[in-house]
Amino acid sequence: MTLPLPNLDDRTYANLVEAAISQIPLEYPEWTDHNPTDTGIILIELFAWLTEMVLYQVNQIPDENYASFLSLLQGKDWSLPTNVSPQERQKALQLEIQKTLIELRKIYRAVTPEDFEKLVLIDWNQSADVGDVKIARVKCLGQRNLESTAESFAPGHISLVVIPEDNQVNTVDKYAALLNFLDARKLLTTRLHIVEPDYVAITILAELVLQDGAQPEAVKKQVKTEVEIFFAPLLWLFGRSVYISELYKLLDDIPGVDYVENLQIIDQYNHSQSVIDLAEHQLVKINLQDSKFTILVEVGNERKTI
């Protein structure tokens, strides 16, 4: 939203003529002929017309002033082009105004969590210092120090939970360049921490009863693919709980599956849970190697395990 330009003087020609004529009885009572044909009235109207044009110019900002404002905003001298037509001069001025406004709207300082996330995902990933540590996903948590084992409130601290595009990058100071990049943009009293997500491992056990004519191997392959996509770190929301009802629907909607039985979610402590709650810096890590999807086919009144 831009601030409206003030109207320094909004008096019109009619206002000026009326104000001048109203002063005649006070300044010169002997002047009684106020008809338009009177010479004095003609002069009043002429000066009112000239005054209205001057007042119009008062509300205008000259191009030279715009050039001075642009120089102040850019931090360098900028002047209007010379030896060009007025149209080209005005076009160059408008183009420079647009470029300056775009630069001013770019986020450089990080104040809010959204600022930090934008700086990491856009500015950092496009910077020359990115190297092998390009960030695919980031979650900014205010008032938290995730490098500390304490889970308490940490005023003045900000933790960035990042997922690098290349998870194979594993050096001691792999986020040092990113930390320096953000350190120049954060508020003076802010203390930054960059960590990776805390992954909560889960295992799924389920029995899937197939529809007639379904291909067991194809269904089993599709089940593993759908489950892996469902819990993908780049898609799962930070801190989003895992509900067994969602898994029932996910598996039941797979083509070839008639219905699901004996579904269990086993947490990292080897306990079966109907809901697994996650903290705001945690993601799910599905253990497909230990997960077991038993395929059942009904033959007559009996079920056969495949």
PAZA-524867 format. One line per field, with one value per residue: residue number from 1; residue in one letter; x, y, z of N, C-alpha, C in turn. Coordinates in steps of 0.02 Angstrom, whole numbers, plus 50000, padded with zeros to 5 digits. Atoms other than C-alpha are relative to their C-alpha. Layout:
N
pos	[NUM, ...]
code	[a, ...]
n_east	[X, ...]
n_north	[Y, ...]
n_up	[Z, ...]
ca_east	[X, ...]
ca_north	[Y, ...]
ca_up	[Z, ...]
c_east	[X, ...]
c_north	[Y, ...]
c_up	[Z, ...]
//
This chain:
306
pos	[1, 2, 3, 4, 5, 6, 7, 8, 9, 10, 11, 12, 13, 14, 15, 16, 17, 18, 19, 20, 21, 22, 23, 24, 25, 26, 27, 28, 29, 30, 31, 32, 33, 34, 35, 36, 37, 38, 39, 40, 41, 42, 43, 44, 45, 46, 47, 48, 49, 50, 51, 52, 53, 54, 55, 56, 57, 58, 59, 60, 61, 62, 63, 64, 65, 66, 67, 68, 69, 70, 71, 72, 73, 74, 75, 76, 77, 78, 79, 80, 81, 82, 83, 84, 85, 86, 87, 88, 89, 90, 91, 92, 93, 94, 95, 96, 97, 98, 99, 100, 101, 102, 103, 104, 105, 106, 107, 108, 109, 110, 111, 112, 113, 114, 115, 116, 117, 118, 119, 120, 121, 122, 123, 124, 125, 126, 127, 128, 129, 130, 131, 132, 133, 134, 135, 136, 137, 138, 139, 140, 141, 142, 143, 144, 145, 146, 147, 148, 149, 150, 151, 152, 153, 154, 155, 156, 157, 158, 159, 160, 161, 162, 163, 164, 165, 166, 167, 168, 169, 170, 171, 172, 173, 174, 175, 176, 177, 178, 179, 180, 181, 182, 183, 184, 185, 186, 187, 188, 189, 190, 191, 192, 193, 194, 195, 196, 197, 198, 199, 200, 201, 202, 203, 204, 205, 206, 207, 208, 209, 210, 211, 212, 213, 214, 215, 216, 217, 218, 219, 220, 221, 222, 223, 224, 225, 226, 227, 228, 229, 230, 231, 232, 233, 234, 235, 236, 237, 238, 239, 240, 241, 242, 243, 244, 245, 246, 247, 248, 249, 250, 251, 252, 253, 254, 255, 256, 257, 258, 259, 260, 261, 262, 263, 264, 265, 266, 267, 268, 269, 270, 271, 272, 273, 274, 275, 276, 277, 278, 279, 280, 281, 282, 283, 284, 285, 286, 287, 288, 289, 290, 291, 292, 293, 294, 295, 296, 297, 298, 299, 300, 301, 302, 303, 304, 305, 306]
code	[m, t, l, p, l, p, n, l, d, d, r, t, y, a, n, l, v, e, a, a, i, s, q, i, p, l, e, y, p, e, w, t, d, h, n, p, t, d, t, g, i, i, l, i, e, l, f, a, w, l, t, e, m, v, l, y, q, v, n, q, i, p, d, e, n, y, a, s, f, l, s, l, l, q, g, k, d, w, s, l, p, t, n, v, s, p, q, e, r, q, k, a, l, q, l, e, i, q, k, t, l, i, e, l, r, k, i, y, r, a, v, t, p, e, d, f, e, k, l, v, l, i, d, w, n, q, s, a, d, v, g, d, v, k, i, a, r, v, k, c, l, g, q, r, n, l, e, s, t, a, e, s, f, a, p, g, h, i, s, l, v, v, i, p, e, d, n, q, v, n, t, v, d, k, y, a, a, l, l, n, f, l, d, a, r, k, l, l, t, t, r, l, h, i, v, e, p, d, y, v, a, i, t, i, l, a, e, l, v, l, q, d, g, a, q, p, e, a, v, k, k, q, v, k, t, e, v, e, i, f, f, a, p, l, l, w, l, f, g, r, s, v, y, i, s, e, l, y, k, l, l, d, d, i, p, g, v, d, y, v, e, n, l, q, i, i, d, q, y, n, h, s, q, s, v, i, d, l, a, e, h, q, l, v, k, i, n, l, q, d, s, k, f, t, i, l, v, e, v, g, n, e, r, k, t, i]
n_east	[50042, 49962, 50032, 50025, 49965, 50042, 50019, 49974, 50048, 50053, 50044, 50013, 50010, 50062, 49987, 49957, 50040, 50049, 49965, 49975, 50056, 50027, 49958, 50008, 50033, 49958, 49941, 50015, 50074, 50026, 50006, 50066, 50018, 49968, 50021, 49944, 49973, 49959, 49929, 49971, 50021, 49962, 49932, 50005, 50007, 49937, 49952, 50023, 49981, 49928, 49987, 50020, 49947, 49943, 50018, 49994, 49929, 49978, 50015, 49962, 49931, 49959, 49959, 49936, 50010, 50002, 49931, 49966, 50025, 49972, 49929, 50000, 50020, 49951, 49935, 49954, 50029, 50036, 50025, 50042, 49962, 50003, 49999, 50051, 50066, 50035, 50031, 49947, 49978, 50050, 49997, 49941, 50014, 50046, 49964, 49955, 50042, 50021, 49942, 49983, 50052, 49990, 49942, 50019, 50046, 49964, 49986, 49930, 50000, 50047, 50031, 50051, 49983, 50009, 49941, 49945, 50014, 49992, 49929, 49965, 50024, 49991, 49938, 49942, 49994, 49977, 49938, 49939, 49970, 50041, 49958, 50036, 50051, 50061, 50052, 50063, 50057, 49979, 50052, 49972, 50033, 49978, 49992, 49979, 49930, 50002, 49933, 49996, 50042, 50058, 50057, 50034, 50006, 49934, 50009, 49945, 49971, 50040, 49974, 50021, 49997, 49989, 49989, 49960, 50020, 49956, 49993, 49935, 49951, 49994, 49939, 50011, 50022, 50032, 50047, 49964, 50010, 50069, 50005, 49969, 50045, 50057, 49976, 49996, 50068, 50044, 49996, 49938, 50005, 50025, 49951, 50025, 49979, 50021, 49999, 50041, 50060, 49998, 50043, 50032, 50007, 50059, 50006, 50070, 50019, 50069, 50024, 50039, 50040, 50004, 50059, 49992, 49963, 49944, 49933, 49969, 49934, 50010, 50031, 49950, 49955, 50036, 50009, 49937, 49990, 50047, 49981, 49939, 50017, 50042, 49958, 49939, 49980, 50012, 50072, 50033, 49996, 49965, 50042, 50066, 50008, 50015, 50062, 50010, 50057, 49975, 49967, 50054, 50027, 49947, 49993, 50063, 50011, 49954, 50035, 49989, 50010, 50071, 50003, 49939, 50010, 49944, 49950, 49965, 49943, 49952, 49955, 49929, 49991, 50030, 50068, 50053, 50035, 50051, 49980, 49931, 49994, 49934, 49984, 50001, 49939, 49993, 50031, 50007, 49956, 50030, 49953, 50029, 49965, 50032, 50072, 50024, 50067, 50020, 50051, 50047, 50048, 50054, 50014, 50059, 50011, 49936, 49952, 49934, 49948, 49955]
n_north	[49940, 49938, 49942, 49952, 49936, 49947, 49945, 49941, 49945, 50025, 49946, 49996, 49934, 49971, 49982, 49941, 49942, 49985, 49972, 49933, 49954, 49990, 49953, 49933, 49952, 49985, 49964, 49940, 49997, 49959, 50043, 50032, 50035, 50066, 50037, 50029, 49952, 49951, 50012, 50030, 50070, 50035, 50012, 50052, 50064, 50016, 50021, 50064, 50051, 50009, 50030, 50070, 50037, 50005, 50049, 50067, 50018, 50012, 50070, 50045, 50014, 49998, 50060, 49994, 50022, 50073, 50023, 49992, 50052, 50064, 50001, 50014, 50069, 50046, 49989, 49978, 49947, 50018, 49938, 50010, 49998, 49938, 50006, 50047, 49969, 50002, 50066, 50047, 49980, 50023, 50073, 50019, 49986, 50051, 50064, 49999, 50003, 50070, 50040, 49983, 50028, 50072, 50012, 49984, 50051, 50062, 50010, 50009, 50012, 50052, 49984, 50050, 50067, 50002, 49968, 50048, 50054, 49974, 49988, 50064, 50037, 49962, 49963, 50043, 50050, 49967, 49964, 50032, 50038, 50057, 50060, 50063, 49999, 49967, 50019, 50018, 49982, 49968, 49981, 49953, 50004, 49946, 50012, 50070, 50018, 50072, 50029, 50017, 50056, 49974, 49983, 49943, 49936, 49968, 49933, 49973, 50053, 50023, 50062, 50016, 50072, 50001, 50063, 49986, 50039, 50058, 50024, 50033, 49952, 50013, 49972, 49971, 49930, 49992, 49944, 49939, 49946, 49978, 49962, 49935, 49965, 49974, 49959, 49930, 49977, 50006, 49945, 50002, 50040, 50066, 50054, 50049, 50070, 50037, 50072, 50042, 50024, 50059, 50049, 50050, 50060, 50041, 50061, 50015, 50070, 50001, 50055, 49972, 50049, 49976, 50012, 50055, 49982, 49955, 50029, 49989, 49966, 49931, 49964, 49991, 49948, 49936, 49983, 49972, 49935, 49952, 49986, 49960, 49933, 49969, 49977, 49969, 49943, 49936, 49989, 50005, 49937, 50003, 50005, 50029, 50065, 50057, 50032, 50065, 49994, 49977, 50057, 50044, 49972, 50003, 50068, 50023, 49968, 50026, 50046, 50071, 50015, 50003, 49968, 50005, 50028, 50005, 49948, 49976, 49953, 50015, 49943, 50015, 50038, 50066, 50001, 49989, 49938, 49977, 49932, 49983, 49928, 49975, 49931, 49955, 50006, 50070, 50029, 50073, 50041, 50065, 50056, 50047, 50065, 50040, 50000, 50062, 49997, 50068, 50002, 50055, 50011, 50043, 50056, 50032, 49976, 49997, 49949, 50027, 49950, 50002]
n_up	[50000, 50005, 49970, 50050, 50002, 49973, 50044, 49964, 50006, 50045, 50021, 50072, 50029, 49972, 49930, 49998, 50021, 49947, 49942, 50015, 50003, 49933, 49963, 50027, 49953, 49943, 50020, 50040, 49999, 50055, 50061, 49994, 50063, 50000, 50059, 50038, 50048, 49965, 50011, 49940, 49997, 50053, 49974, 49947, 50033, 50033, 49949, 49973, 50049, 49993, 49934, 50003, 50034, 49953, 49949, 50030, 50001, 49932, 49983, 50044, 49981, 50061, 50014, 49966, 49931, 50002, 50008, 49935, 49955, 50022, 49979, 49928, 49988, 50028, 49969, 50051, 50041, 50061, 50031, 50059, 50063, 50038, 50074, 50023, 50002, 49936, 49991, 49981, 49933, 49952, 50000, 49962, 49930, 49975, 49997, 49943, 49941, 49993, 49979, 49931, 49956, 49998, 49957, 49931, 49975, 49988, 49929, 49983, 49929, 49977, 49936, 49986, 50025, 50073, 50030, 49999, 50046, 50068, 50012, 50009, 50058, 50063, 50004, 49988, 50054, 50061, 49987, 50024, 49945, 49982, 50003, 50000, 49947, 50024, 49954, 50033, 49956, 49937, 49952, 49951, 49935, 49957, 49928, 49990, 50010, 50011, 49990, 49929, 49982, 49963, 50043, 49970, 50036, 50007, 50029, 50039, 50041, 50057, 50028, 50068, 50014, 50072, 50035, 50060, 50059, 50002, 49931, 49992, 49976, 49928, 49972, 49934, 50005, 50066, 49999, 49977, 50049, 49994, 49937, 50013, 50046, 49961, 49945, 50022, 50015, 49941, 49952, 49962, 49938, 50015, 50002, 50048, 49996, 50059, 49986, 50043, 49963, 49957, 50034, 49958, 50040, 49988, 50040, 50013, 50009, 50025, 50041, 50055, 50036, 50069, 50041, 50049, 50060, 49986, 50003, 49934, 50002, 50022, 49944, 49947, 50023, 49997, 49929, 49975, 50033, 49972, 49931, 50001, 50021, 49949, 49944, 50027, 49958, 50033, 50005, 49935, 49963, 49936, 49941, 50014, 49969, 50044, 49977, 50031, 50045, 50065, 50033, 50023, 50063, 50051, 50024, 50028, 50065, 50051, 50046, 49988, 49930, 49982, 49935, 49960, 49933, 49954, 50014, 49941, 50007, 49948, 49991, 49992, 49938, 50013, 49973, 50049, 49984, 50048, 50017, 49982, 50000, 50017, 49981, 50057, 50040, 50018, 50059, 49998, 50042, 50006, 50003, 50048, 49996, 49949, 50009, 50030, 50028, 50015, 50052, 49992, 50054, 49979, 50044, 49969, 49932, 49967, 50023, 50015, 49997, 50058]
ca_east	[50000, 50067, 50034, 49924, 50011, 49948, 49854, 49949, 49815, 49649, 49575, 49497, 49473, 49295, 49354, 49487, 49368, 49237, 49365, 49436, 49266, 49213, 49359, 49308, 49182, 49313, 49461, 49375, 49192, 49174, 49192, 49013, 49009, 49047, 48983, 49092, 49113, 49198, 49384, 49428, 49326, 49412, 49582, 49525, 49472, 49636, 49741, 49631, 49665, 49853, 49849, 49756, 49895, 50028, 49932, 49924, 50113, 50132, 50056, 50173, 50342, 50472, 50572, 50731, 50658, 50620, 50800, 50862, 50748, 50811, 50991, 50952, 50866, 51000, 51146, 51225, 51201, 51071, 51026, 50900, 50964, 51002, 50990, 50834, 50651, 50534, 50446, 50609, 50661, 50497, 50511, 50687, 50628, 50482, 50594, 50719, 50579, 50516, 50691, 50722, 50555, 50591, 50760, 50683, 50553, 50684, 50705, 50881, 50856, 50775, 50653, 50507, 50516, 50451, 50599, 50725, 50640, 50633, 50815, 50870, 50761, 50784, 50929, 51047, 51010, 51048, 51205, 51383, 51425, 51297, 51424, 51360, 51239, 51084, 50931, 50774, 50666, 50676, 50571, 50607, 50565, 50572, 50625, 50705, 50883, 50879, 51067, 51039, 50967, 50848, 50676, 50636, 50590, 50746, 50718, 50825, 50864, 50804, 50826, 50820, 50778, 50846, 50843, 50986, 50952, 51101, 51085, 51255, 51345, 51414, 51551, 51573, 51548, 51437, 51317, 51453, 51435, 51246, 51264, 51381, 51260, 51116, 51223, 51245, 51056, 50986, 50949, 51096, 51032, 50972, 51066, 51049, 51056, 51050, 51004, 50931, 50761, 50740, 50673, 50550, 50563, 50404, 50367, 50203, 50126, 49968, 49867, 49794, 49651, 49653, 49511, 49479, 49601, 49724, 49909, 49991, 50167, 50105, 49996, 50139, 50254, 50122, 50093, 50277, 50283, 50128, 50186, 50358, 50283, 50157, 50295, 50423, 50525, 50499, 50309, 50268, 50230, 50345, 50264, 50115, 50052, 50035, 49859, 49819, 49655, 49750, 49851, 49692, 49626, 49794, 49808, 49624, 49627, 49767, 49700, 49679, 49657, 49484, 49508, 49641, 49656, 49767, 49854, 49985, 50104, 50258, 50355, 50541, 50517, 50435, 50262, 50104, 50018, 49859, 49930, 50112, 50134, 50281, 50367, 50375, 50553, 50520, 50478, 50429, 50554, 50468, 50564, 50516, 50645, 50559, 50383, 50278, 50127, 50050, 49949, 49794, 49685, 49515, 49492, 49317, 49289, 49475, 49615, 49779, 49937, 50043]
ca_north	[50000, 50170, 50332, 50455, 50614, 50766, 50902, 51059, 51179, 51125, 51297, 51312, 51458, 51485, 51482, 51613, 51730, 51716, 51748, 51900, 51979, 51952, 52061, 52211, 52286, 52276, 52342, 52468, 52504, 52632, 52489, 52439, 52377, 52189, 52142, 52032, 52180, 52284, 52307, 52264, 52104, 52058, 52078, 51973, 51833, 51844, 51832, 51690, 51593, 51622, 51576, 51413, 51360, 51399, 51298, 51150, 51153, 51158, 50983, 50912, 50830, 50877, 50739, 50809, 50779, 50599, 50579, 50646, 50526, 50380, 50428, 50427, 50257, 50176, 50248, 50311, 50457, 50435, 50573, 50591, 50555, 50706, 50737, 50629, 50666, 50703, 50536, 50438, 50537, 50496, 50313, 50301, 50379, 50258, 50109, 50163, 50188, 50010, 49936, 50030, 49975, 49794, 49803, 49884, 49746, 49609, 49534, 49555, 49567, 49418, 49459, 49337, 49147, 49173, 49289, 49157, 49021, 49130, 49181, 49000, 48926, 49066, 49182, 49052, 48920, 49050, 49119, 49082, 49007, 48868, 48735, 48559, 48615, 48664, 48662, 48572, 48613, 48721, 48750, 48901, 48884, 49040, 49042, 48870, 48804, 48631, 48611, 48598, 48443, 48550, 48571, 48727, 48900, 48990, 49179, 49260, 49093, 49036, 48859, 48817, 48635, 48602, 48457, 48466, 48411, 48294, 48194, 48115, 48276, 48240, 48355, 48429, 48610, 48584, 48721, 48847, 48944, 48950, 49010, 49150, 49195, 49216, 49294, 49451, 49463, 49423, 49546, 49587, 49497, 49340, 49177, 49054, 48865, 48754, 48571, 48428, 48352, 48227, 48075, 47962, 47786, 47685, 47511, 47456, 47284, 47247, 47110, 47153, 47051, 47063, 47076, 46935, 46942, 47060, 47027, 47001, 47056, 47211, 47258, 47231, 47339, 47476, 47470, 47503, 47643, 47729, 47714, 47783, 47932, 47963, 47980, 48066, 48194, 48328, 48308, 48265, 48418, 48452, 48398, 48314, 48164, 47991, 47917, 47735, 47786, 47876, 47720, 47616, 47733, 47742, 47553, 47524, 47645, 47551, 47463, 47277, 47290, 47234, 47279, 47293, 47194, 47192, 47355, 47408, 47555, 47507, 47653, 47665, 47586, 47432, 47480, 47469, 47640, 47707, 47884, 47938, 48119, 48216, 48372, 48525, 48484, 48300, 48202, 48023, 47894, 47739, 47577, 47483, 47347, 47289, 47334, 47185, 47184, 47012, 46976, 46868, 46793, 46718, 46546, 46484, 46501, 46503, 46630, 46592, 46689, 46736]
ca_up	[50000, 49948, 50040, 49945, 49888, 49984, 49892, 49943, 49881, 49807, 49771, 49598, 49481, 49546, 49727, 49691, 49599, 49736, 49874, 49785, 49751, 49932, 49988, 49880, 50005, 50142, 50044, 49928, 49973, 49831, 49705, 49680, 49499, 49509, 49338, 49223, 49105, 49239, 49208, 49388, 49381, 49217, 49302, 49452, 49335, 49239, 49398, 49463, 49304, 49320, 49505, 49469, 49348, 49480, 49611, 49491, 49475, 49664, 49675, 49542, 49578, 49446, 49362, 49438, 49611, 49565, 49508, 49676, 49771, 49666, 49705, 49891, 49882, 49775, 49872, 49711, 49593, 49458, 49336, 49197, 49022, 48915, 48728, 48714, 48681, 48827, 48796, 48807, 48961, 49049, 48997, 49068, 49232, 49251, 49213, 49345, 49472, 49440, 49457, 49619, 49695, 49649, 49735, 49890, 49903, 49904, 50077, 50143, 50330, 50415, 50554, 50542, 50517, 50340, 50305, 50357, 50256, 50100, 50118, 50131, 49993, 49866, 49903, 49976, 49843, 49709, 49791, 49738, 49909, 49903, 49850, 49887, 50022, 49925, 50037, 49979, 50130, 50286, 50441, 50552, 50737, 50844, 51027, 51008, 51024, 50946, 50964, 51151, 51230, 51334, 51256, 51354, 51290, 51225, 51203, 51069, 50985, 50813, 50748, 50563, 50526, 50352, 50230, 50103, 49925, 49933, 50093, 50060, 50105, 50278, 50341, 50512, 50458, 50307, 50364, 50412, 50249, 50267, 50446, 50391, 50251, 50375, 50511, 50406, 50382, 50554, 50693, 50804, 50959, 50869, 50894, 50750, 50752, 50597, 50622, 50523, 50565, 50704, 50612, 50702, 50634, 50614, 50549, 50471, 50484, 50385, 50305, 50135, 50064, 49874, 49752, 49629, 49485, 49569, 49542, 49714, 49665, 49576, 49726, 49849, 49743, 49731, 49919, 49957, 49829, 49899, 50079, 50036, 49945, 50085, 50216, 50103, 50204, 50072, 50080, 50261, 50368, 50514, 50677, 50590, 50688, 50609, 50622, 50590, 50508, 50371, 50335, 50326, 50191, 50100, 50087, 50052, 49904, 49815, 49659, 49688, 49877, 49938, 50121, 50256, 50417, 50570, 50530, 50657, 50672, 50771, 50845, 50876, 51048, 50969, 51034, 50930, 50920, 50842, 50844, 50842, 50893, 50823, 50889, 50779, 50720, 50684, 50527, 50493, 50430, 50366, 50394, 50235, 50265, 50424, 50370, 50320, 50205, 50205, 50047, 50070, 49935, 49972, 49895, 49930, 50116, 50154, 50143, 50066, 50107, 49958]
c_east	[50044, 49962, 49976, 50039, 49954, 49984, 50016, 49952, 49948, 49952, 49995, 49993, 49939, 50010, 50040, 49962, 49952, 50034, 50024, 49943, 49971, 50042, 49992, 49965, 50044, 50059, 49984, 49924, 49971, 49991, 49936, 49979, 50040, 49980, 50061, 50031, 50044, 50073, 50033, 49983, 50037, 50071, 50000, 49996, 50065, 50051, 49979, 50019, 50075, 50017, 49982, 50054, 50061, 49985, 50004, 50072, 50027, 49992, 50039, 50072, 50042, 50042, 50067, 49995, 49998, 50071, 50039, 49977, 50030, 50074, 50006, 49984, 50051, 50068, 50053, 49965, 49965, 49970, 49959, 50042, 49990, 50001, 49952, 49933, 49967, 49968, 50052, 50027, 49952, 50000, 50059, 49989, 49954, 50033, 50046, 49961, 49978, 50058, 50018, 49949, 50008, 50058, 49982, 49955, 50033, 50018, 50075, 50007, 49948, 49975, 49951, 50024, 49994, 50060, 50058, 49989, 50008, 50073, 50038, 49980, 50013, 50069, 50062, 50010, 50023, 50066, 50060, 50032, 49965, 50039, 49959, 49942, 49941, 49942, 49935, 49940, 50027, 49939, 50033, 49957, 50028, 50002, 50019, 50075, 50004, 50069, 50011, 49953, 49937, 49946, 49963, 49999, 50068, 49992, 50063, 50032, 49952, 50034, 49971, 50010, 50002, 50007, 50040, 49976, 50041, 50013, 50066, 50054, 50005, 50068, 49983, 49970, 49963, 49950, 50034, 49989, 49929, 49990, 50029, 49956, 49942, 50022, 50003, 49931, 49953, 50005, 50059, 49997, 49976, 50057, 49971, 50028, 49973, 50008, 49960, 49942, 50017, 49951, 49975, 49986, 49936, 50001, 49926, 49991, 49927, 49986, 49952, 49963, 49986, 49933, 50013, 50036, 50058, 50066, 50037, 50065, 49993, 49969, 50052, 50049, 49968, 49991, 50063, 50013, 49955, 50018, 50063, 49987, 49961, 50041, 50064, 50018, 49986, 49926, 49966, 50011, 50038, 49950, 49932, 49997, 49983, 49939, 49990, 49942, 50021, 50033, 49948, 49974, 50052, 50005, 49936, 49986, 50046, 49962, 50019, 49990, 49925, 49990, 50064, 49982, 50064, 50057, 50030, 50054, 50045, 50048, 50071, 50016, 49967, 49932, 49951, 49958, 49947, 50014, 50072, 50007, 50073, 50009, 50007, 50063, 50011, 49963, 49997, 50052, 49972, 50053, 49970, 50032, 49967, 49924, 49978, 49928, 49982, 49942, 49958, 49952, 49947, 49986, 49943, 49986, 50065, 50043, 50067, 50051, 50047, 50064]
c_north	[50062, 50056, 50048, 50065, 50055, 50053, 50065, 50059, 49979, 50054, 50003, 50072, 50034, 50021, 50064, 50063, 50021, 50031, 50071, 50051, 50013, 50049, 50073, 50048, 50018, 50044, 50065, 50005, 50039, 49959, 49960, 49962, 49934, 49958, 49974, 50049, 50053, 49983, 49966, 49926, 49959, 49984, 49946, 49931, 49978, 49974, 49933, 49943, 49985, 49965, 49925, 49958, 49992, 49948, 49929, 49976, 49986, 49926, 49951, 49992, 50000, 49937, 50003, 49979, 49924, 49972, 50006, 49947, 49932, 49994, 49984, 49927, 49950, 50006, 50019, 50052, 49972, 50064, 49982, 50003, 50066, 49986, 49946, 50036, 49996, 49932, 49948, 50016, 49975, 49923, 49974, 50010, 49947, 49932, 49997, 49997, 49927, 49957, 50013, 49970, 49925, 49983, 50013, 49946, 49932, 49995, 49989, 49984, 49948, 50018, 49944, 49931, 49994, 50032, 49951, 49944, 50022, 50012, 49936, 49967, 50036, 50033, 49956, 49950, 50031, 50036, 49960, 49956, 49935, 49935, 49937, 49999, 50041, 49973, 49987, 50021, 50029, 50017, 50043, 49998, 50055, 49980, 49927, 49993, 49925, 49968, 49981, 49942, 50022, 50022, 50062, 50060, 50035, 50069, 50022, 49949, 49983, 49938, 49989, 49925, 49993, 49928, 50016, 49957, 49937, 49976, 49964, 50047, 49994, 50023, 50035, 50070, 50012, 50058, 50064, 50057, 50027, 50042, 50069, 50043, 50032, 50046, 50073, 50030, 49998, 50063, 49989, 49953, 49928, 49949, 49943, 49931, 49964, 49925, 49964, 49972, 49940, 49950, 49948, 49939, 49962, 49940, 49983, 49925, 50000, 49937, 50028, 49944, 50027, 49985, 49942, 50026, 50047, 49963, 50014, 50039, 50072, 50041, 50014, 50055, 50069, 50023, 50033, 50068, 50054, 50020, 50044, 50072, 50037, 50029, 50034, 50062, 50068, 50017, 50001, 50065, 49989, 49998, 49969, 49928, 49947, 49964, 49934, 50001, 50023, 49943, 49950, 50024, 49996, 49931, 49975, 50029, 49974, 49951, 49927, 49980, 50002, 50033, 49983, 49973, 50004, 50049, 50025, 50050, 49988, 50058, 49978, 49963, 49931, 49992, 50014, 50061, 50014, 50071, 50009, 50076, 50020, 50071, 50042, 49998, 49928, 49982, 49925, 49967, 49930, 49946, 49947, 49931, 49954, 50000, 49938, 50008, 49930, 50001, 49937, 49997, 49952, 49947, 49960, 50033, 50007, 50056, 49967, 50057, 49992, 50039]
c_up	[50000, 50034, 49947, 50004, 50026, 49947, 50037, 49997, 49949, 49978, 49924, 49977, 50030, 50073, 50005, 49981, 50055, 50061, 49987, 49999, 50070, 50041, 49976, 50048, 50060, 49981, 49963, 49992, 49941, 49936, 50006, 49937, 49997, 49941, 49961, 49950, 50033, 49991, 50060, 50005, 49947, 50025, 50055, 49968, 49966, 50051, 50033, 49954, 50005, 50066, 50000, 49965, 50046, 50054, 49973, 50000, 50070, 50019, 49957, 50027, 49936, 49992, 50035, 50074, 50004, 49994, 50065, 50050, 49983, 50021, 50074, 50014, 49977, 50033, 49949, 49957, 49939, 49973, 49938, 49937, 49964, 49925, 49975, 50001, 50068, 50013, 50023, 50070, 50053, 50005, 50041, 50075, 50029, 50007, 50061, 50066, 50014, 50025, 50073, 50049, 50006, 50047, 50074, 50030, 50011, 50074, 50009, 50075, 50018, 50069, 50019, 49976, 49924, 49964, 49997, 49949, 49927, 49983, 49987, 49934, 49934, 49996, 50010, 49943, 49935, 50009, 49976, 50053, 50015, 49998, 49994, 50050, 49976, 50041, 49962, 50041, 50065, 50042, 50053, 50064, 50045, 50073, 50015, 49986, 49994, 50003, 50073, 50014, 50038, 49951, 50023, 49953, 50000, 49968, 49963, 49954, 49943, 49972, 49930, 49990, 49924, 49975, 49937, 49941, 49994, 50071, 50012, 50025, 50076, 50024, 50065, 49995, 49935, 49997, 50022, 49951, 50003, 50063, 49992, 49955, 50038, 50055, 49981, 49990, 50060, 50043, 50046, 50059, 49987, 49997, 49957, 50013, 49938, 50015, 49946, 50039, 50044, 49971, 50049, 49957, 50019, 49953, 49993, 49989, 49979, 49960, 49948, 49964, 49930, 49968, 49952, 49938, 50010, 50000, 50065, 49998, 49980, 50056, 50054, 49980, 50004, 50071, 50026, 49969, 50031, 50071, 50002, 49979, 50055, 50057, 49976, 50040, 49967, 49995, 50069, 50039, 50065, 50057, 49988, 50028, 49948, 50030, 49962, 49951, 49931, 49961, 49975, 49932, 49944, 49969, 49966, 49931, 49945, 49955, 50013, 50072, 50016, 50067, 50039, 50069, 50040, 49985, 50066, 49980, 50060, 50006, 50012, 50065, 49996, 50032, 49944, 50021, 49947, 49977, 50023, 49994, 49987, 50027, 49938, 49956, 49976, 49936, 50007, 49954, 49999, 49991, 49954, 50005, 50051, 49995, 49963, 49978, 49976, 49950, 50009, 49941, 50025, 49947, 50032, 50066, 50038, 49972, 49991, 50000, 49941, 50018]
//
